[in-house]
Amino acid sequence: MEYRSHRSLIAAEISDGASDRIRGVWGYRSNDVWACGNQSRMYHYNGVAWSYWGPSPVSCGSLFGFSATDIYMSGFSAGENTIAHFNGTSWDVVYTGTQPAGSNRTAVWGSGPSDVHVTFANEYLRFNGSSWQSQPLIPMGPVMIRGDSRGNIFGSGEVAGFILGHQ
């Protein structure tokens, strides 16, 4: 509930006139926070105010990163599961799914730059530092994904929580 209230507060502070639903928020520092919406728009907070940063290559669903120059966004483009990466200068598409998007549910999390996990309603991918690899997915429509220091990867879906895997 608290996370959703932050999204609402961010949307209220952004006054660029666009009707965008904030779907993802991630920050590296208190003066370097990103928000993305379902209208392929990126917003940035510099510690003082939110501003429109520019278009994103993806209709955003989730954000997660490791530094100001290493941020991932999962979402949808042209009806397909899509992942974009920010290198500190620009957002670039790094993966486009082979399956059509099952819904607007997606999540991204990682333990480090060579261990990034992304779930969609019908697809689970892991980035090992050089390539994206498909992983087995329990058909529960994952909404959240996280991990722990022992290498366990957890997800929650529409019905219950589950373990996606162990590294």
For each residue, the residues with C-beta under 8 A, 3 or more apart:
1: 4 5
2: 5 6
3: 6 7 25
4: 1 7 8
5: 1 2 8 9
6: 2 3 9 10 25
7: 3 4 10 11 22 23 25 35
8: 4 5 11 12 22
9: 5 6 12 13
10: 6 7 13 14 22 25 35 43 45 50
11: 7 8 14 20 21 22
12: 8 9
13: 9 10 49 50
14: 10 11 18 20 35 43 50 51 52
15:
16: 51 52
17:
18: 14 37 39 41 52
19: 39
20: 11 14 37 38 39 41
21: 11 37 38 39
22: 7 8 10 11 25 35 36 37 43
23: 7 36 37 38 60 61 62 75 104
24: 34 35 36 60 61 62 63 73 75
25: 3 6 7 10 22 33 34 35 63
26: 33 34 63 64 65 71
27: 30 32 33 34 45
28: 32 33 65 67 68 71
29: 32 33 68
30: 27 33 47
31: 45 46 47 48
32: 27 28 29 44 45 46 47 68
33: 25 26 27 28 29 30 44 45
34: 24 25 26 27 42 43 44 45 53 63 65 71 86
35: 7 10 14 22 24 25 42 43 44 45 50 63
36: 22 23 24 41 42 43 56 58 60 63 73 75
37: 18 20 21 22 23 40 41 43 60
38: 20 21 23 59 60 61 75 104
39: 18 19 20 21 59
40: 37 55 56 57 58 59 60
41: 18 20 36 37 52 54 55 56
42: 34 35 36 52 53 54 55 56 60 91
43: 10 14 22 34 35 36 37 50 51 52 53
44: 32 33 34 35 50 51 53
45: 10 27 31 32 33 34 35 49 50 51
46: 31 32 49 51
47: 30 31 32
48: 31
49: 13 45 46
50: 10 13 14 35 43 44 45
51: 14 16 43 44 45 46
52: 14 16 18 41 42 43
53: 34 42 43 44
54: 41 42
55: 40 41 42
56: 36 40 41 42 60 73 75 84 91
57: 40 77 82 84 91 92 93
58: 36 40 73 74 75 76 77 82 83 84 91 93
59: 38 39 40 75 76 77
60: 23 24 36 37 38 40 42 56 63 73 74 75
61: 23 24 38 73 74 75 76 104 105 106 107
62: 23 24 73 74 75 106 107 108
63: 24 25 26 34 35 36 60 71 72 73 108
64: 26 71 72 108 109 110 116
65: 26 28 34 68 70 71 72 86
66: 70 71 110 112 113
67: 28 70 71
68: 28 29 32 65 71 88
69: 86 87 88
70: 65 66 67 85 86 87 88 113
71: 26 28 34 63 64 65 66 67 68 85 86
72: 63 64 65 83 84 85 86 108 110 116 118
73: 24 36 56 58 60 61 62 63 83 84 85 86 91 108
74: 58 60 61 62 81 82 83 106 107 108 118 119 120
75: 23 24 36 38 56 58 59 60 61 62 82 84 106
76: 58 59 61 79 80 81 82 101 104 106
77: 57 58 59 80 82 93 96
78:
79: 76 100 101
80: 76 77 96 97 98 99 100 101
81: 74 76 95 96 97 99 101 106 120 122 123
82: 57 58 74 75 76 77 93 95 96 97
83: 58 72 73 74 93 94 95 108 118 125 132
84: 56 57 58 72 73 75 91 92 93 94
85: 70 71 72 73 91 92 94
86: 34 65 69 70 71 72 73 90 91
87: 69 70 90 92
88: 68 69 70
89:
90: 86 87
91: 42 56 57 58 73 84 85 86
92: 57 84 85 87
93: 57 58 77 82 83 84 96
94: 83 84 85 132
95: 81 82 83 118 125 132
96: 77 80 81 82 93
97: 80 81 82 100 101 120 123
98: 80
99: 80 81 102 122 123
100: 79 80 97
101: 76 79 80 81 97 104 120 121 122
102: 99 105 120 121 122 123 141
103: 121 141
104: 23 38 61 76 101
105: 61 102 120 121 141 142 143
106: 61 62 74 75 76 81 118 119 120 121
107: 61 62 74 118 119 142 143 144 145 155
108: 62 63 64 72 73 74 83 116 117 118 119 145
109: 64 116 117 145 146 147
110: 64 66 72 113 115 116 117 127
111: 115 147 151 167
112: 66 115
113: 66 70 110 116 129
114: 127 128 129 130
115: 110 111 112 126 127 128 129 167
116: 64 72 108 109 110 113 126 127
117: 108 109 110 124 125 126 127 135 145 147 153 164
118: 72 74 83 95 106 107 108 124 125 126 127 145
119: 74 106 107 108 123 124 125 137 142 145 155 164
120: 74 81 97 101 102 105 106 123 124 142
121: 101 102 103 105 106 141 142
122: 81 99 101 102 137 139
123: 81 97 99 102 119 120 134 137
124: 117 118 119 120 134 135 136 137 142 164
125: 83 95 117 118 119 132 133 134 135
126: 115 116 117 118 132 133 135
127: 110 114 115 116 117 118 131 132 133
128: 114 115 131 133
129: 113 114 115
130: 114
131: 127 128
132: 83 94 95 125 126 127
133: 125 126 127 128
134: 123 124 125
135: 117 124 125 126 164 165
136: 124 165
137: 119 122 123 124 142 164
138: 142 155 157 162 164
139: 122
140: 155 157 158 159 160 162
141: 102 103 105 121 157 158
142: 105 107 119 120 121 124 137 138 145 155 156 157 164
143: 105 107 155 156 157 158
144: 107 155 156
145: 107 108 109 117 118 119 142 153 154 155 164
146: 109 153 154 155
147: 109 111 117 151 152 153 154
148: 151 152 154
149:
150: 166
151: 111 147 148 166 167
152: 147 148 163 165 166
153: 117 145 146 147 163 164 165 166 167
154: 145 146 147 148 161 162 163 164
155: 107 119 138 140 142 143 144 145 146 161 162 163 164
156: 142 143 144 160 161 162
157: 138 140 141 142 143 160 161 162
158: 140 141 143
159: 140
160: 140 156 157
161: 154 155 156 157
162: 138 140 154 155 156 157
163: 152 153 154 155 166
164: 117 119 124 135 137 138 142 145 153 154 155
165: 135 136 152 153
166: 150 151 152 153 163
167: 111 115 151 153
